[in-house]
């Protein structure tokens, strides 16, 4: 390893629309941050060439040399053990060896990958609200619901690398249809898209006046619902109550599995603040087995306003380096 240069890792977040990246030091300071369009329908090899070109352009634009210690990647359906992305719903790549193919461009630099919610959990543990915590659950609330579970200071991957997919636990076996063909998954109720489905259900069920009735399904966003709730809109308020009840119930189940110190929330729906957290807390406590009551903190991510995806991916790399587990290719 080169000496005398500032040490950084590269954090990469692969999403269905954008792929973001940046160079991050041990203190969580990010430089050279940028993005490319993912173009999810193009072959992975084409995407990878564009990504490496963009990274190297950003690296040259820094104006000084850095020692690149490792690369951490967060991506949908990414498998920590195999280094692969396996059949992601929002990408057309099927099953691709991300770590193996990227290592051809960065020989000798350790590379590690995990799913985006797991990366967010590690980012929170290293740079955010979970510092000094050894047991917590990270919940990401965006288009879907992602989660990362940390127990005894380590992320839980399971035997195959896919542990912790709380968005796919079943709320109702006869419930809402998921895009994967299963019914009743938690994220069809608790997510930006899920709460929108709830609003349309409630508008069909109840005759209340609501400003949301003037919006089509494609026009409506979770931001519209939050703004309406803050103005006292009955449908919007009931949507958050409904969402909080379902999430609180399933979090009570999760607490029984790992007894976490805290559950930390990140993502667009958290902008609703107590509109969401108050019913979640109330219903979670009601459903909890009594020995767990009033022990679990509900927190908003301390990384809000920052690029948590890039920080999380970089934290994954730093975490592996510090554990002496990263392997160079």
Buried (B, 14 or more C-beta within 10 A) or exposed (E): EEEEEBBBBBBBBBBBEEBBBBBBBBEBEBBBBBBBEBBBEEEBEEBBEBBBEBBEEBBEEEEEEBEBBBBBBBBBBBBBEBBBBBEBEBBEBEEBEBBEBBBEBBEEBBBBBBBBBBBBBBBBBBBBBBEEBEBBBBBBBBBBBBBBBBBEEBBBBEEEBBBBBBBBBBBEEEBBEBEEEBBBBBBBBBBBBBBBBBBBBBBEEEEBEBEBEEBEEEEBBBEBBBBBBEEEBBBBBBBBBBBBBBBBBBBBBBBEEBEBBBBBBBBBBBBBEEBBBBBBBBBBBEBBEEEBBEEBEBBBBBBBEBBBBBBBBBBBBBBBBEEEEBEEB
